[in-house]
Each structure stands twice: as C-alpha cells, then as structure tokens.
C-alpha cells in the first residue's frame, strides 16, 4: 500500500511538472472590448493634445463623444469603430495590442548582378 501511494504521488508530481509550464507560457490574456474602448479613448485624448492645430479636431471630438457613449451603453464594437475613426481623422494610427508588427529584412534582400 505504501508503494502504491508513493508511486501515485510521483505520478501526480510528474504530471503537474509537465502541464504547469505549458499552461502558464502558452496563455495570452485577451483584452476585453471595454478595455479596448478605454485605451482608444485615452489615445484620442493624447492625439487631440498633440494635434490641436488640426482642422479635424471638432469632428474628432464629436466622434470621440459618440464612441464613448456607445462604449458606455454596452455597444463596444460600435464605440471602438467610432474612436478608431476619430484617430484616423487626426492622422493617427490606432494602436492595436493584438497586432504583430511585421519585420522587414533589409539585409536579406537579393541584389541584381
């Protein structure tokens, strides 16, 4: 009986060592739409400060208000679109936390002989 419990505990320890790092390393926390709304609204605020001389400031502020209203009324997808459009009016690219920046390999290009 003692051998059985020792081997059983060893098996449990082995399984926990195998599955532990896989679960911890492979999981990426997804950002919620509400967090995305907050991040984009903050980005619009920063863009309005830096692009205060833009001719589209009034339209961007109106889109931001509409976007914030959509986000507050549980219509985050529409709010995210409005906030992204406000940023585009100001000439700013919305920061997407899920997007992977493509890497360009300038050294690896072939040269024509």
N, C-alpha and C positions, 0 to 999 in steps of 0.2 A: 504494500500500500504506500509506503514511504517512497519507493522508487517511482511509482506512478505519479505521485504528487510533485516530485522533483522534476520529472520529465515533462509533466504538464506545465509547470511554471516556466521551465526552459523554453518550451514551445511558444507560450504566450509572450515571453520576453523577446524571442526571435521575431515573432510576427509584428510586435509593436515597433521593433527597430527597423524592420523592412518598410512598413507602411507609414511610419511617422514622417520621415523626410520627404516622401513623395507627396503627401497631402500638404505639408507646410510650404514646400518650394513651388509646387505647381499651381497653387490657387492664387488668382489675382482678384483683388477686391473690385467689383464693378461699381462704378459711380452711379448714383441714383439720378433720376431726372430733376428732382428738387435741388440736389447739389449742383447739377449742371446749370440750372436756372440761376442759382446764386453766383456761381463762378462767372457766367456770361454777363450778368448784371454788373458785377464788380468790374469786369473787363470793359464794359461800356462806360462806366463811370471814369475809369482811368483814361480811356480813349477820348472822352469828352474834355477832360482836363488838358490833354496834350494836343488835341486838335480843335481848340476853342475858336480858331480863326476860320474853320471850315464853313463853307456855305450851306452844308447839310446838317448843321448842329440842331436846328429846330426840328427837322424831320426825324433825326436820330433820337432826340429826346422823346418825341411822340411815340416812336416805335418801342423805345425802352419802357415807357409807361404802359403801353398796351401789352408788351411781353411780360412785365411784372404782374399785371392784372391777370393774364392768362395763367401764369405760374401759381398765383395765389388761389385761383379758382379751380385747381386740380386739372388744368389743361396744359400740362408742362410741355408737351410736344409742340403745341402752337406757340407757347411762350418762348421756347428755345429758338424756333424759327424767326420770331419777331426780333429777339435780341441779336441773333446772328445777322439779320438784315440791317439792324441799326449799326452794327460794327462794320459791315460792308459799305454802308453809306459813308462812313468816316474813313474808308480806305484801310481798315484794319482787318486782318485775317483772324477769325475766331480761333481761339486755342482749343484744340480737341485733345483731351487727355488720352484717348484710346488710339489716336492716330500714330503710326510709326513714321518717323521722318526718313525718307529714302536717302540712302548714302550714295554719293556719286564717287566713282573711282576714276579720278583724273589721271593717275599714274598707269593704270591698266589699259588705256586706250591704245589701239594699234596705230602705228604711223605708216603712211603710204611710202613705199620705197621710191 
